[in-house]
Amino acid sequence: MANRKAKIKTIEVTEIRNERNRALRTKLHTQIRKLADAIKVGDKEKAQVELKASIVRLDKSVTDGIVHRNTAARSKSRLNKTVKAMA
C-alpha cells in the first residue's frame, strides 16, 4: 500500500476510472451483441436500428478512450457490411 497522500489518491482515482471504463465497455459489447442477435434472426429493420445505436456507442467509446479510433472504424465497417449483406 502507498504511504504518500498523492499516491493514495492516484490509486483511488484509478479504481474509479477502472469501474467506469468497465461499465462503458460492457454497454458497448451488449449493444453489439443486440445487433448480432438481430442479424442472426434476420430482422433487417431491427438490425438497421441496432446498427445506428452501435455506431453511436462506438463513437462515444472512442471519445471516452475505451476503444482506439481505428478499432472502432474497423468494427463499424464490418457491422455495416454485414447489415447490408442481409438484403
KOLGU-4560 file (N, C-alpha, C; in nm, 3 decimals, padded with zeros to 5 digits):
<recs>
<n_xx: 00.085 n_yy: -00.118 n_zz: 00.000 ca_xx: 00.000 ca_yy: 00.000 ca_zz: 00.000 c_xx: 00.089 c_yy: 00.123 c_zz: 00.000 mol: A seq: 1 type: MET>
<n_xx: 00.042 n_yy: 00.226 n_zz: -00.067 ca_xx: 00.117 ca_yy: 00.350 ca_zz: -00.078 c_xx: 00.118 c_yy: 00.424 c_zz: 00.056 mol: A seq: 2 type: ALA>
<n_xx: 00.225 n_yy: 00.500 n_zz: 00.077 ca_xx: 00.238 ca_yy: 00.575 ca_zz: 00.201 c_xx: 00.207 c_yy: 00.723 c_zz: 00.182 mol: A seq: 3 type: ASN>
<n_xx: 00.230 n_yy: 00.774 n_zz: 00.063 ca_xx: 00.210 ca_yy: 00.916 ca_zz: 00.039 c_xx: 00.066 c_yy: 00.946 c_zz: 00.001 mol: A seq: 4 type: ARG>
<n_xx: 00.020 n_yy: 01.067 n_zz: 00.041 ca_xx: -00.116 ca_yy: 01.107 ca_zz: 00.015 c_xx: -00.146 c_yy: 01.109 c_zz: -00.134 mol: A seq: 5 type: LYS>
<n_xx: -00.053 n_yy: 01.160 n_zz: -00.213 ca_xx: -00.074 ca_yy: 01.172 ca_zz: -00.357 c_xx: -00.090 c_yy: 01.035 c_zz: -00.422 mol: A seq: 6 type: ALA>
<n_xx: -00.010 n_yy: 00.940 n_zz: -00.378 ca_xx: -00.018 ca_yy: 00.806 ca_zz: -00.435 c_xx: -00.147 c_yy: 00.735 c_zz: -00.393 mol: A seq: 7 type: LYS>
<n_xx: -00.190 n_yy: 00.759 n_zz: -00.271 ca_xx: -00.316 ca_yy: 00.701 ca_zz: -00.225 c_xx: -00.431 c_yy: 00.754 c_zz: -00.311 mol: A seq: 8 type: ILE>
<n_xx: -00.428 n_yy: 00.885 n_zz: -00.338 ca_xx: -00.532 ca_yy: 00.946 ca_zz: -00.422 c_xx: -00.526 c_yy: 00.890 c_zz: -00.564 mol: A seq: 9 type: LYS>
<n_xx: -00.405 n_yy: 00.871 n_zz: -00.616 ca_xx: -00.389 ca_yy: 00.817 ca_zz: -00.750 c_xx: -00.451 c_yy: 00.678 c_zz: -00.759 mol: A seq: 10 type: THR>
<n_xx: -00.430 n_yy: 00.598 n_zz: -00.658 ca_xx: -00.486 ca_yy: 00.463 ca_zz: -00.655 c_xx: -00.639 c_yy: 00.469 c_zz: -00.653 mol: A seq: 11 type: ILE>
<n_xx: -00.694 n_yy: 00.559 n_zz: -00.572 ca_xx: -00.839 ca_yy: 00.573 ca_zz: -00.564 c_xx: -00.899 c_yy: 00.617 c_zz: -00.697 mol: A seq: 12 type: GLU>
<n_xx: -00.836 n_yy: 00.715 n_zz: -00.761 ca_xx: -00.884 ca_yy: 00.766 ca_zz: -00.890 c_xx: -00.876 c_yy: 00.656 c_zz: -00.996 mol: A seq: 13 type: VAL>
<n_xx: -00.769 n_yy: 00.578 n_zz: -00.993 ca_xx: -00.753 ca_yy: 00.468 ca_zz: -01.089 c_xx: -00.865 c_yy: 00.366 c_zz: -01.072 mol: A seq: 14 type: THR>
<n_xx: -00.900 n_yy: 00.334 n_zz: -00.949 ca_xx: -01.008 ca_yy: 00.238 ca_zz: -00.925 c_xx: -01.141 c_yy: 00.291 c_zz: -00.977 mol: A seq: 15 type: GLU>
<n_xx: -01.167 n_yy: 00.420 n_zz: -00.956 ca_xx: -01.291 ca_yy: 00.481 ca_zz: -01.004 c_xx: -01.296 c_yy: 00.476 c_zz: -01.157 mol: A seq: 16 type: ILE>
<n_xx: -01.185 n_yy: 00.510 n_zz: -01.220 ca_xx: -01.181 ca_yy: 00.509 ca_zz: -01.367 c_xx: -01.197 c_yy: 00.367 c_zz: -01.421 mol: A seq: 17 type: ARG>
<n_xx: -01.136 n_yy: 00.269 n_zz: -01.354 ca_xx: -01.149 ca_yy: 00.130 ca_zz: -01.398 c_xx: -01.294 c_yy: 00.085 c_zz: -01.395 mol: A seq: 18 type: ASN>
<n_xx: -01.366 n_yy: 00.120 n_zz: -01.288 ca_xx: -01.507 ca_yy: 00.084 ca_zz: -01.277 c_xx: -01.588 c_yy: 00.147 c_zz: -01.390 mol: A seq: 19 type: GLU>
<n_xx: -01.562 n_yy: 00.276 n_zz: -01.415 ca_xx: -01.636 ca_yy: 00.347 ca_zz: -01.520 c_xx: -01.605 c_yy: 00.288 c_zz: -01.657 mol: A seq: 20 type: ARG>
<n_xx: -01.478 n_yy: 00.263 n_zz: -01.684 ca_xx: -01.440 ca_yy: 00.206 ca_zz: -01.814 c_xx: -01.499 c_yy: 00.067 c_zz: -01.833 mol: A seq: 21 type: ASN>
<n_xx: -01.502 n_yy: -00.012 n_zz: -01.727 ca_xx: -01.558 ca_yy: -00.147 ca_zz: -01.736 c_xx: -01.707 c_yy: -00.139 c_zz: -01.769 mol: A seq: 22 type: ARG>
<n_xx: -01.777 n_yy: -00.045 n_zz: -01.707 ca_xx: -01.921 ca_yy: -00.029 ca_zz: -01.733 c_xx: -01.944 c_yy: 00.015 c_zz: -01.877 mol: A seq: 23 type: ALA>
<n_xx: -01.865 n_yy: 00.109 n_zz: -01.926 ca_xx: -01.882 ca_yy: 00.157 ca_zz: -02.063 c_xx: -01.849 c_yy: 00.047 c_zz: -02.164 mol: A seq: 24 type: LEU>
<n_xx: -01.745 n_yy: -00.032 n_zz: -02.136 ca_xx: -01.707 ca_yy: -00.141 ca_zz: -02.226 c_xx: -01.818 c_yy: -00.246 c_zz: -02.230 mol: A seq: 25 type: ARG>
<n_xx: -01.879 n_yy: -00.273 n_zz: -02.114 ca_xx: -01.988 ca_yy: -00.369 ca_zz: -02.108 c_xx: -02.107 c_yy: -00.321 c_zz: -02.189 mol: A seq: 26 type: THR>
<n_xx: -02.141 n_yy: -00.192 n_zz: -02.179 ca_xx: -02.252 ca_yy: -00.137 ca_zz: -02.257 c_xx: -02.224 c_yy: -00.148 c_zz: -02.406 mol: A seq: 27 type: LYS>
<n_xx: -02.100 n_yy: -00.125 n_zz: -02.445 ca_xx: -02.062 ca_yy: -00.135 ca_zz: -02.586 c_xx: -02.081 c_yy: -00.278 c_zz: -02.636 mol: A seq: 28 type: LEU>
<n_xx: -02.029 n_yy: -00.375 n_zz: -02.561 ca_xx: -02.039 ca_yy: -00.515 ca_zz: -02.604 c_xx: -02.184 c_yy: -00.562 c_zz: -02.606 mol: A seq: 29 type: HIS>
<n_xx: -02.264 n_yy: -00.514 n_zz: -02.511 ca_xx: -02.405 ca_yy: -00.551 ca_zz: -02.508 c_xx: -02.476 c_yy: -00.497 c_zz: -02.631 mol: A seq: 30 type: THR>
<n_xx: -02.446 n_yy: -00.374 n_zz: -02.670 ca_xx: -02.509 ca_yy: -00.315 ca_zz: -02.787 c_xx: -02.472 c_yy: -00.392 c_zz: -02.914 mol: A seq: 31 type: GLN>
<n_xx: -02.346 n_yy: -00.428 n_zz: -02.927 ca_xx: -02.301 ca_yy: -00.503 ca_zz: -03.044 c_xx: -02.364 c_yy: -00.643 c_zz: -03.044 mol: A seq: 32 type: ILE>
<n_xx: -02.383 n_yy: -00.701 n_zz: -02.926 ca_xx: -02.448 ca_yy: -00.832 ca_zz: -02.917 c_xx: -02.594 c_yy: -00.823 c_zz: -02.961 mol: A seq: 33 type: ARG>
<n_xx: -02.663 n_yy: -00.714 n_zz: -02.926 ca_xx: -02.801 ca_yy: -00.695 ca_zz: -02.971 c_xx: -02.806 c_yy: -00.690 c_zz: -03.124 mol: A seq: 34 type: LYS>
<n_xx: -02.711 n_yy: -00.620 n_zz: -03.184 ca_xx: -02.705 ca_yy: -00.614 ca_zz: -03.330 c_xx: -02.679 c_yy: -00.752 c_zz: -03.389 mol: A seq: 35 type: LEU>
<n_xx: -02.588 n_yy: -00.826 n_zz: -03.330 ca_xx: -02.557 ca_yy: -00.960 ca_zz: -03.380 c_xx: -02.680 c_yy: -01.050 c_zz: -03.371 mol: A seq: 36 type: ALA>
<n_xx: -02.757 n_yy: -01.037 n_zz: -03.263 ca_xx: -02.879 ca_yy: -01.117 ca_zz: -03.249 c_xx: -02.981 c_yy: -01.081 c_zz: -03.357 mol: A seq: 37 type: ASP>
<n_xx: -02.995 n_yy: -00.951 n_zz: -03.386 ca_xx: -03.089 ca_yy: -00.908 ca_zz: -03.490 c_xx: -03.046 c_yy: -00.961 c_zz: -03.626 mol: A seq: 38 type: ALA>
<n_xx: -02.916 n_yy: -00.963 n_zz: -03.650 ca_xx: -02.864 ca_yy: -01.016 ca_zz: -03.778 c_xx: -02.889 c_yy: -01.166 c_zz: -03.785 mol: A seq: 39 type: ILE>
<n_xx: -02.865 n_yy: -01.234 n_zz: -03.675 ca_xx: -02.881 ca_yy: -01.380 ca_zz: -03.673 c_xx: -03.027 c_yy: -01.419 c_zz: -03.700 mol: A seq: 40 type: LYS>
<n_xx: -03.121 n_yy: -01.344 n_zz: -03.642 ca_xx: -03.263 ca_yy: -01.372 ca_zz: -03.662 c_xx: -03.305 c_yy: -01.337 c_zz: -03.804 mol: A seq: 41 type: VAL>
<n_xx: -03.241 n_yy: -01.236 n_zz: -03.862 ca_xx: -03.273 ca_yy: -01.195 ca_zz: -03.999 c_xx: -03.369 c_yy: -01.078 c_zz: -04.005 mol: A seq: 42 type: GLY>
<n_xx: -03.387 n_yy: -01.007 n_zz: -03.895 ca_xx: -03.476 ca_yy: -00.892 ca_zz: -03.890 c_xx: -03.399 c_yy: -00.768 c_zz: -03.936 mol: A seq: 43 type: ASP>
<n_xx: -03.419 n_yy: -00.730 n_zz: -04.064 ca_xx: -03.340 ca_yy: -00.623 ca_zz: -04.122 c_xx: -03.372 c_yy: -00.486 c_zz: -04.060 mol: A seq: 44 type: LYS>
<n_xx: -03.501 n_yy: -00.460 n_zz: -04.032 ca_xx: -03.539 ca_yy: -00.331 ca_zz: -03.974 c_xx: -03.477 c_yy: -00.313 c_zz: -03.836 mol: A seq: 45 type: GLU>
<n_xx: -03.484 n_yy: -00.416 n_zz: -03.755 ca_xx: -03.424 ca_yy: -00.409 ca_zz: -03.620 c_xx: -03.272 c_yy: -00.397 c_zz: -03.631 mol: A seq: 46 type: LYS>
<n_xx: -03.214 n_yy: -00.467 n_zz: -03.729 ca_xx: -03.069 ca_yy: -00.459 ca_zz: -03.747 c_xx: -03.027 c_yy: -00.318 c_zz: -03.783 mol: A seq: 47 type: ALA>
<n_xx: -03.106 n_yy: -00.248 n_zz: -03.865 ca_xx: -03.074 ca_yy: -00.110 ca_zz: -03.901 c_xx: -03.075 c_yy: -00.019 c_zz: -03.778 mol: A seq: 48 type: GLN>
<n_xx: -03.178 n_yy: -00.037 n_zz: -03.695 ca_xx: -03.188 ca_yy: 00.044 ca_zz: -03.573 c_xx: -03.071 c_yy: 00.014 c_zz: -03.479 mol: A seq: 49 type: VAL>
<n_xx: -03.041 n_yy: -00.113 n_zz: -03.462 ca_xx: -02.931 ca_yy: -00.152 ca_zz: -03.373 c_xx: -02.796 c_yy: -00.109 c_zz: -03.429 mol: A seq: 50 type: GLU>
<n_xx: -02.783 n_yy: -00.105 n_zz: -03.562 ca_xx: -02.658 ca_yy: -00.059 ca_zz: -03.623 c_xx: -02.634 c_yy: 00.087 c_zz: -03.590 mol: A seq: 51 type: LEU>
<n_xx: -02.738 n_yy: 00.169 n_zz: -03.602 ca_xx: -02.723 ca_yy: 00.312 ca_zz: -03.568 c_xx: -02.683 c_yy: 00.330 c_zz: -03.422 mol: A seq: 52 type: LYS>
<n_xx: -02.750 n_yy: 00.254 n_zz: -03.334 ca_xx: -02.718 ca_yy: 00.263 ca_zz: -03.191 c_xx: -02.575 c_yy: 00.215 c_zz: -03.164 mol: A seq: 53 type: ALA>
<n_xx: -02.533 n_yy: 00.111 n_zz: -03.235 ca_xx: -02.397 ca_yy: 00.058 ca_zz: -03.216 c_xx: -02.292 c_yy: 00.158 c_zz: -03.262 mol: A seq: 54 type: SER>
<n_xx: -02.319 n_yy: 00.224 n_zz: -03.372 ca_xx: -02.224 ca_yy: 00.324 ca_zz: -03.423 c_xx: -02.211 c_yy: 00.440 c_zz: -03.325 mol: A seq: 55 type: ILE>
<n_xx: -02.324 n_yy: 00.484 n_zz: -03.270 ca_xx: -02.320 ca_yy: 00.592 ca_zz: -03.170 c_xx: -02.239 c_yy: 00.547 c_zz: -03.049 mol: A seq: 56 type: VAL>
<n_xx: -02.263 n_yy: 00.424 n_zz: -03.004 ca_xx: -02.193 ca_yy: 00.372 ca_zz: -02.886 c_xx: -02.043 c_yy: 00.359 c_zz: -02.913 mol: A seq: 57 type: ARG>
<n_xx: -02.006 n_yy: 00.315 n_zz: -03.034 ca_xx: -01.864 ca_yy: 00.304 ca_zz: -03.070 c_xx: -01.798 c_yy: 00.441 c_zz: -03.072 mol: A seq: 58 type: LEU>
<n_xx: -01.865 n_yy: 00.539 n_zz: -03.131 ca_xx: -01.808 ca_yy: 00.674 ca_zz: -03.135 c_xx: -01.790 c_yy: 00.732 c_zz: -02.995 mol: A seq: 59 type: ASP>
<n_xx: -01.887 n_yy: 00.707 n_zz: -02.908 ca_xx: -01.876 ca_yy: 00.754 ca_zz: -02.770 c_xx: -01.761 c_yy: 00.684 c_zz: -02.698 mol: A seq: 60 type: LYS>
<n_xx: -01.741 n_yy: 00.556 n_zz: -02.728 ca_xx: -01.632 ca_yy: 00.481 ca_zz: -02.666 c_xx: -01.497 c_yy: 00.536 c_zz: -02.709 mol: A seq: 61 type: SER>
<n_xx: -01.488 n_yy: 00.579 n_zz: -02.834 ca_xx: -01.363 ca_yy: 00.640 ca_zz: -02.882 c_xx: -01.338 c_yy: 00.770 c_zz: -02.808 mol: A seq: 62 type: VAL>
<n_xx: -01.442 n_yy: 00.851 n_zz: -02.793 ca_xx: -01.429 ca_yy: 00.979 ca_zz: -02.723 c_xx: -01.386 c_yy: 00.958 c_zz: -02.578 mol: A seq: 63 type: THR>
<n_xx: -01.439 n_yy: 00.854 n_zz: -02.515 ca_xx: -01.406 ca_yy: 00.826 ca_zz: -02.375 c_xx: -01.274 c_yy: 00.753 c_zz: -02.359 mol: A seq: 64 type: ASP>
<n_xx: -01.212 n_yy: 00.710 n_zz: -02.469 ca_xx: -01.084 ca_yy: 00.643 ca_zz: -02.461 c_xx: -01.094 c_yy: 00.495 c_zz: -02.429 mol: A seq: 65 type: GLY>
<n_xx: -01.211 n_yy: 00.436 n_zz: -02.451 ca_xx: -01.230 ca_yy: 00.294 ca_zz: -02.424 c_xx: -01.178 c_yy: 00.211 c_zz: -02.539 mol: A seq: 66 type: ILE>
<n_xx: -01.198 n_yy: 00.261 n_zz: -02.662 ca_xx: -01.159 ca_yy: 00.189 ca_zz: -02.783 c_xx: -01.076 c_yy: 00.284 c_zz: -02.870 mol: A seq: 67 type: VAL>
<n_xx: -00.976 n_yy: 00.229 n_zz: -02.936 ca_xx: -00.896 ca_yy: 00.308 ca_zz: -03.029 c_xx: -00.980 c_yy: 00.344 c_zz: -03.151 mol: A seq: 68 type: HIS>
<n_xx: -00.955 n_yy: 00.459 n_zz: -03.210 ca_xx: -01.040 ca_yy: 00.506 ca_zz: -03.320 c_xx: -01.033 c_yy: 00.415 c_zz: -03.442 mol: A seq: 69 type: ARG>
<n_xx: -00.917 n_yy: 00.357 n_zz: -03.469 ca_xx: -00.908 ca_yy: 00.265 ca_zz: -03.583 c_xx: -00.985 c_yy: 00.136 c_zz: -03.557 mol: A seq: 70 type: ASN>
<n_xx: -00.982 n_yy: 00.090 n_zz: -03.434 ca_xx: -01.059 ca_yy: -00.029 ca_zz: -03.397 c_xx: -01.207 c_yy: -00.004 c_zz: -03.415 mol: A seq: 71 type: THR>
<n_xx: -01.253 n_yy: 00.114 n_zz: -03.372 ca_xx: -01.394 ca_yy: 00.149 ca_zz: -03.387 c_xx: -01.432 c_yy: 00.160 c_zz: -03.534 mol: A seq: 72 type: ALA>
<n_xx: -01.345 n_yy: 00.220 n_zz: -03.614 ca_xx: -01.373 ca_yy: 00.234 ca_zz: -03.756 c_xx: -01.383 c_yy: 00.097 c_zz: -03.822 mol: A seq: 73 type: ALA>
<n_xx: -01.294 n_yy: 00.007 n_zz: -03.786 ca_xx: -01.296 ca_yy: -00.128 ca_zz: -03.841 c_xx: -01.425 c_yy: -00.200 c_zz: -03.801 mol: A seq: 74 type: ARG>
<n_xx: -01.463 n_yy: -00.186 n_zz: -03.676 ca_xx: -01.585 ca_yy: -00.251 ca_zz: -03.628 c_xx: -01.708 c_yy: -00.196 c_zz: -03.698 mol: A seq: 75 type: SER>
<n_xx: -01.715 n_yy: -00.063 n_zz: -03.712 ca_xx: -01.829 ca_yy: -00.002 ca_zz: -03.780 c_xx: -01.838 c_yy: -00.050 c_zz: -03.924 mol: A seq: 76 type: LYS>
<n_xx: -01.724 n_yy: -00.059 n_zz: -03.990 ca_xx: -01.721 ca_yy: -00.103 ca_zz: -04.129 c_xx: -01.771 c_yy: -00.247 c_zz: -04.141 mol: A seq: 77 type: SER>
<n_xx: -01.724 n_yy: -00.334 n_zz: -04.055 ca_xx: -01.765 ca_yy: -00.474 ca_zz: -04.061 c_xx: -01.912 c_yy: -00.492 c_zz: -04.028 mol: A seq: 78 type: ARG>
<n_xx: -01.960 n_yy: -00.420 n_zz: -03.928 ca_xx: -02.102 ca_yy: -00.431 ca_zz: -03.891 c_xx: -02.190 c_yy: -00.379 c_zz: -04.003 mol: A seq: 79 type: LEU>
<n_xx: -02.150 n_yy: -00.266 n_zz: -04.062 ca_xx: -02.227 ca_yy: -00.208 ca_zz: -04.172 c_xx: -02.232 c_yy: -00.303 c_zz: -04.291 mol: A seq: 80 type: ASN>
<n_xx: -02.119 n_yy: -00.363 n_zz: -04.321 ca_xx: -02.112 ca_yy: -00.457 ca_zz: -04.433 c_xx: -02.202 c_yy: -00.578 c_zz: -04.409 mol: A seq: 81 type: LYS>
<n_xx: -02.205 n_yy: -00.625 n_zz: -04.285 ca_xx: -02.288 ca_yy: -00.740 ca_zz: -04.251 c_xx: -02.436 c_yy: -00.708 c_zz: -04.264 mol: A seq: 82 type: THR>
<n_xx: -02.476 n_yy: -00.588 n_zz: -04.219 ca_xx: -02.616 ca_yy: -00.549 ca_zz: -04.228 c_xx: -02.658 c_yy: -00.529 c_zz: -04.374 mol: A seq: 83 type: VAL>
<n_xx: -02.570 n_yy: -00.469 n_zz: -04.454 ca_xx: -02.601 ca_yy: -00.450 ca_zz: -04.595 c_xx: -02.612 c_yy: -00.583 c_zz: -04.670 mol: A seq: 84 type: LYS>
<n_xx: -02.539 n_yy: -00.683 n_zz: -04.625 ca_xx: -02.542 ca_yy: -00.814 ca_zz: -04.691 c_xx: -02.673 c_yy: -00.888 c_zz: -04.662 mol: A seq: 85 type: ALA>
<n_xx: -02.752 n_yy: -00.841 n_zz: -04.568 ca_xx: -02.879 ca_yy: -00.906 ca_zz: -04.535 c_xx: -02.982 c_yy: -00.890 c_zz: -04.646 mol: A seq: 86 type: MET>
<n_xx: -02.966 n_yy: -00.791 n_zz: -04.733 ca_xx: -03.067 ca_yy: -00.759 ca_zz: -04.835 c_xx: -03.088 c_yy: -00.871 c_zz: -04.937 mol: A seq: 87 type: ALA>
</recs>
